[in-house]
Amino acid sequence: MNSRVLRLSALAAVCFLVLSSVAPLKAAKLNAKQPPNIVVFLVDDMGVMDTSVPFLTDAEGNPKRYPLNDYYITPNMERLSKQGIRFNNFYAMSVCSPTRVSILTGQNAARHHTTNWINPAKNNKGPKGPPNWDWEGLSKEDVTLPRLLQKKGYRTIHVGKGHFGADGFPGAEPLNLGFNINIAGAAFGAPGSYYAEKKYGLGTRRAHHAVPGLDKYHGTDTFLTEALTLEANAALAETVKQKQPFFLYMAHYAVHAPFDSDPRFADHYKDSGKPKNAQAFATLIEGMDKSLGDIMQQLEKLGVAENTLIFFLGDNGSDAPLGHQHAVACAAPLRGKKGAHYEGGMRVPFIAAWAKPNPDNENQQNLPIPADAIQPQVAAVYDIFPTILDITGILPPQGYIMDGLPLDQLLLGEQDHSRPQTFLMNYPHSPHRSNYFTVYRDGDWKVIYHYFPSEESEGSHYQLYNLAKDPFEQHNLAESKPKKLKQMMQALIDSMQAHHAQYPVEAEGSTKPVKPKLP
């Protein structure tokens, strides 16, 4: 994946020099005697509305509940959010592999070029997709978060979904990416089955997605989410016994399809009036939440909770089977879902909290995360990489390009006016819920460029929304605000160039890129 370490653009060089100049001070500040443990708790296909925790706010900035918040049952997310801070403008890419690579590299998918979910068996660039997009995924040479933590003395533990590279390439195996332990991670994203009775897919028509390494549960009634939790807790116990700091990347297959109902929670939704598959989706949410609680309990039992920082997030917008993919439905009141160009496709929950708050803990004194706080500033998945490096006192390799910025000030509940309120999301592929598009947000404004206009783009290249006045994207202002549209499109074009982004091509078999046009 040489594109990640290619030439610095002038803009990237400036950003790197700024980061390099401040990082040593922060590293020294946060260099406690006992290194903090880090947990990244990543949920597949979980959008910002798939929880009982209200992330959206009213005009005064107070949390506002919507019907979906009363449908889902996530008491452990509620507990975690009360202990820490949650972000309500936190973005992921609209599909999974781009987000996962961004977390590990600190780079926007527009730069690292894994811009689509990775089909393990064949290149799924799409008929007009960029020929050289990074389908192979991460390599043994790539700079990754677990590799840097491993070099610092951390025991790095991967549990659950990998999806970092295609079959036959190094990225298919998390052990090649800096993880000391890999439990159940492989090239694919969707599990063959959540049921141990079905051997998690082995021997079924979905055997090519059978979850590996969990044979001891086969034939039992251990739901996949529970099996992964048991394995994670065992790995934590062994690590603490060895007195090592740890990085746990807990990446659940839940709540990705197939929507296998978790029998432990099915009765909670049987009278909801929702379709069966939507009820099953809700059981997957609740099972994931139980896993969060079980891991927090294990951290406390092992005596390391006060020194463990948890980052909880989803990897793309919701895939709840409720309504049309471009409507206000599965992520209501947000519009759209996973794979779509609307907010419901890329807005995800993000919570940061110490597993057990203690103001006397040295690391917590260095990063005193406020309780039950909401952070409204824009942030994204690639910010996790530089944030964890700062917290653990690690500097990135010289010359390495990071698109993310440390979240330190935002995690304190403060505003950071020096921080760009921008987000770029590039999807030069098809077929999905939305095809061949680029999204750019700057403050209150969001522009969507469709390379090949269609019904889903209202027959136009352009969609423009003011998210402050129209947070649910009901009023396309592309025609009525021509000056703002041109300004936003110029910023989109400049951002794409700065990231050395890739574009769709004119026709299948062509190599000529189709670039965004100013209106």
C-alpha positions, 0 to 999 in steps of 0.5 A: 500500500505504497500510496500511504507513504508517498510524497507529502503534499504541501498541505500535508507537510504543513500539518505534519510539521505542526503535529510533530512540533506539539506531540513531544510536549503532549507525550511528556505530559501524558507519560505516566508511570503506568501506561494507560490501557486502551480499548477500541470497542468497534460495532459493525453497522451501528449508526448513531440512532441504534441505541437508547443513548440520545446523541442528537441534541435540541437547539440548546445543545441538550440531548433529545430523545427520538422514538428509536432511542426508546426502541433499543436497549443499551444500558451499558452504553448509557453507563459508559456515556454517563462516565464520559463524553459522547460526540454527536457529529462523529463521522465514519466512512459509509462502508466498513473496510475504509473505516477500519483501515482509517482507524489503524492508519490515521488516514482518510480513505481518500488517501489510503485508497481502500475506498470500498468494503473489501470483497475477500474473493474478487475485486469489487471496484465496480464497473466504473471504479478506479482501477488501482483502488486498494482492494488488497488492503493493509500490508506488513509494511504499513504503519499501523496503530497496533504495530506502533503500540506493540513496539512501545511494549503493549500487548495488542489483541484483536478480537472479532471482525478484521476485514483489512484485506482480501484473501491471500493478501497479508491484510487478511491476517491481523497478526501481520498488522501488529497484533500479538493475538488474533481471535476470530479475525479474517478477510470477510466482514459478515459472519457465516452465522451467529449460532454455535449450533451452526458452527458459526457458518461452517458446513453451511452455504455460508461456509466461506464466511465461517468465523474461525478459531471458535471451534470449542463453542461449536454445538453449544448455545453460545451466541457469537457475540458472547463467544467473542466476549468470553475470548476477549476477557480471557485474553485480558486476564492473561495479559494482566497476569503478565503485567503488560499494558494492553490495546484491545481492539474489540471489533464485533461482527454484530450488528452486521447481517445476517440478522440472526436473532439473539435468543437471550433478548428476543422476548424484549422485542416480540411485541414491538410491532417491528418486522422480524428482521428488525427485531433480530437487529435489536437483539444484536444491538442488545447483545453487543451492549451486554458484551460492553458491560461484561468487558467493563466488569472484567476490567474492574475485576482485574483491577485495571479499570481505572487505568483503561480508556475506552473508545466506543464507536460504530464503523458506518451508518446504520443498517437496521432493516427499517425503511428505504435506504434514502429515506428518514427511516432506519436512522430517523430523524436522520436521512439514509443508512449504511452506504448512502450519501446522507447523514444516516450513512456515515454518522456514528456513535462515539463515546470516550470514557475511563472504564472506572473514573478515579480523579486520583489516577495519574492518567485520568489527571492528565486526561480528565474526561468530564462526566455525561458530556456532549461534544458537538464539534466535528470529528472522525474515525481517523482522529483515533490514531493520533489521539491514542498516540498522544495518550500513550506518548508515541510519535509517528514515524518521521514523514508519515502523513496523518489526516487525523488530529488529536482529540485531546481538547475535545475529550475534555469537553472544550471547544477547539476553534483551531480545528477544521470542522471538515469531513471528506468521504469519497466513494468512487464505486458501485453498486451500493445504496448510493454510487460514485459520490463524494461528500464534503462537510465544512461547518454547517454546510454539506455538499454531495457530488454525484459523478453520474447523475441519477434518480438517487441524486435528483438528476443532478451532480449536486446536492447542498444542505445546511445542516444547522437549519436542515439537519435531516437533509430535506431541502436541497439548496444547490439551485437556490444557493449558487455562490455557496454551492460553488464555494463548497465544490471548490473546497471539495475539489481542493480536498480531494487533490490534497488527499491524492484521491482517486476518481471513477472512470468514464466507462468500464475498462477505461483508465480516464478519471472523471473528476468533479466539476464546478457548477 
